[in-house]
Amino acid sequence: MFDWLKHRGLTTRTAPLRVAPRIARDLHSTAGQYESLHKYLRDRYANRVVLTLAEIEDLLGFSLPDLARLQSAWWNGGEFAGAPSPQSIAWTLAGRTATVNLRAQNVVFERDSDS
């Protein structure tokens, strides 16, 4: 099929396999009770996904804690006891960052530039 390459002194080569940074993350981590949010964000092609808190609750099948509606720190993915917060694992594994707007009651999940 590529005989014309051989005639010109060229050979076909396969490109080296590259592992995406998202795949290189801790494969043993799971999103736990936030797994449905993780899958939703992972499967979106858009670089930016905006969800209301009510839409997130619909995806999860349960209500977000009161702190999620009152404190932006809940969305910052801060580490508690040396480990990432359970909710932040959902969007981190999906290669996203979260920015909450408590007044508008929505969250912008943007594709992480490292992914």
C-alpha positions in Angstrom: 0.0 0.0 0.0 2.8 2.4 0.8 5.2 1.1 -1.8 5.8 4.6 -3.1 7.5 5.5 0.2 9.9 2.6 -0.2 10.8 3.7 -3.7 11.8 7.1 -2.5 14.1 5.6 0.2 11.7 6.3 3.0 10.1 3.8 5.4 7.0 4.1 7.5 7.5 4.7 11.2 5.1 4.7 14.0 5.0 7.7 16.3 6.0 7.0 19.9 3.1 6.4 22.2 2.4 9.3 24.5 0.5 9.1 27.7 -1.8 12.0 28.4 -1.3 13.7 31.8 -4.9 12.9 32.8 -4.2 9.2 32.4 -1.0 9.5 34.3 -2.8 10.6 37.5 -3.4 8.2 40.3 -5.4 5.4 38.7 -6.4 4.0 42.1 -8.4 7.1 42.9 -12.1 7.0 42.4 -14.7 9.8 42.7 -16.7 7.8 45.2 -20.2 9.3 45.7 -19.3 12.0 43.2 -18.7 9.4 40.4 -21.6 10.5 38.3 -20.3 14.1 38.2 -16.9 12.8 37.3 -18.3 10.8 34.4 -20.4 13.7 33.1 -17.4 16.1 33.1 -15.1 13.5 31.6 -17.4 12.8 28.7 -18.0 16.5 27.7 -15.9 17.7 24.8 -16.3 21.4 25.7 -13.4 23.0 27.4 -15.9 24.9 29.7 -19.0 23.3 31.3 -21.3 25.4 33.4 -23.7 23.7 35.8 -26.1 25.1 38.3 -25.9 23.6 41.8 -29.4 22.1 41.1 -28.1 20.4 38.0 -25.1 19.0 39.9 -27.5 17.6 42.5 -29.6 16.1 39.7 -26.5 14.4 38.4 -25.5 13.1 41.8 -28.9 12.0 43.0 -28.5 13.7 46.4 -28.3 17.2 47.8 -25.0 19.0 48.1 -24.0 19.9 51.7 -24.9 23.4 53.0 -21.2 24.4 52.8 -21.3 24.0 49.0 -23.9 26.7 48.8 -22.3 29.0 51.4 -18.5 28.7 51.2 -16.4 28.9 48.0 -13.7 27.0 49.9 -15.8 23.8 49.5 -15.2 24.1 45.8 -11.5 24.9 46.0 -10.5 21.3 46.3 -8.5 22.0 49.5 -6.8 19.1 51.2 -8.2 17.8 54.4 -6.0 15.6 56.5 -3.4 15.5 53.7 -5.8 14.3 51.1 -7.9 16.0 48.4 -11.5 16.6 49.3 -13.8 13.8 48.0 -15.8 16.2 45.7 -12.7 17.7 44.1 -11.5 14.3 43.1 -14.5 14.1 40.7 -13.5 17.0 38.6 -9.7 16.5 39.0 -9.9 13.0 37.6 -11.9 14.4 34.7 -9.1 16.9 34.0 -11.1 20.0 35.2 -10.9 22.8 37.6 -13.9 24.2 39.4 -14.8 27.9 39.9 -18.0 28.6 41.9 -20.2 31.6 41.7 -22.3 31.4 44.9 -24.4 34.4 44.1 -25.4 32.8 40.7 -25.5 29.3 42.2 -23.4 27.8 39.4 -20.0 26.2 38.9 -17.7 26.6 35.9 -15.7 23.5 35.2 -12.8 24.3 32.9 -10.5 21.8 31.3 -7.2 21.9 33.2 -4.4 23.3 31.0 -2.2 20.3 32.1 -4.6 17.8 30.6 
